Every structure is written in C-alpha cells, then in structure tokens.
Amino acid sequence: MSGKQVHRGKDRRAEELLDASQRETAWKLFHSGYAPELLADRYGMTLAEFEDLIRRIGANRKRTAEASTDWRARYARYEA
C-alpha cells in the first residue's frame, strides 16, 4: 500500500469521526495549549491521526489565508 493510500484512509477516518464544527473546536483547543494526547483520546483517534488532522487543518488555513491576501490574483479576477 502506498503512502498516499494510507494518507487518504486517515483523511476519511478523520472526516467520519469529526464534523466541521468538531474539527474547528479541536484546532482551537490544540492551539490553546491542551495536550494532544488528551484531545486525541477525546475524539477517539490515535495520537498520530490527531497530529495529522491538525497538520491538515493548519495547511488548509494557511492556503486559505494566502489566497485571501493574494491581491494580484484577486485584482486579476476582478479585471477578467
């Protein structure tokens, strides 16, 4: 099994276990200083799955923030 297939399985499991609101709450609690081990247990995941979820949420947030502040791209869409 390739790494991508394993990664997709983790994505699906996290998506099945948590809805969008729960993922947002997990992100906020993690960044408020709660122990990742306790949060993983709270959400019924292994520590590795929880850390992977937090990394994916962070990457999505970063991508969204970069897209929203890319003024050249926004101006180009406006001009099109």
N, C-alpha and C positions, 0 to 999 in steps of 0.2 A: 504494500500500500504506500502510495507516495505521500510526501508531506502535505501537499495541497489537499488530498482527500481527507487526511486526518484533521487539517485545519477546518475544512468545510463541516466535518462532523461536529467539531467543537462549536462552530457558529450555530449550527442547527440546534444543538443541545441548549446553548445559552438562550437562543430565541424561544425555544419551547419552555424553558424554565422561567424566564422573566419577560414580562411585557415592557413596553417602552417606559412606563412610569417607574417600574421597579428598577430598570437599568439606570435611569436618571438618579433615583434615590441611592443606589449602590455607588454610583460615581461620586455623589455628594458626600456620602458617609466616608468613603475611602479617602477623599481629599480633606475631610475634616479631622482625620487622624485616627479613625477606627482601625483596629488591627485587621489586616486582610484575611488572616486565618479565621477570625470570628465571623467576618462578613461572608466568606466562602461557605462556612458551616450554616449560617443563617439562610443563605439562598440555595442550599443543597448542592453545592458544587465542590469539586476538589480545589485546592489552592491554585494549582496550575491553570485550571479552567477559569477561575475567577481573575487571576492576573492577566490571562489572555483577553478576557472580556474587557477589563479596564484599559488594556493597551488599545484594543479596537475602538472603544468609545473615545479615548483620547485622540486617536488618529482621525476619526470621523469629525470630532470637534475642531481639530487643527485644520483639516481640509475645508470645513465649512467656514471657519474664520478667515482663512486665506482667500477663499473665493469671494467672501463678502467685502474684503478690503482691497481687492484687485481692481483698482479704479480704472485702469486702462481697459481691462476686459469689459467692465460694466459700461464704460463710455462707448466702446466699440459695439456692444449690443444695442445701446441706445441709438447710435448713428445708423445701424443697419436697417 
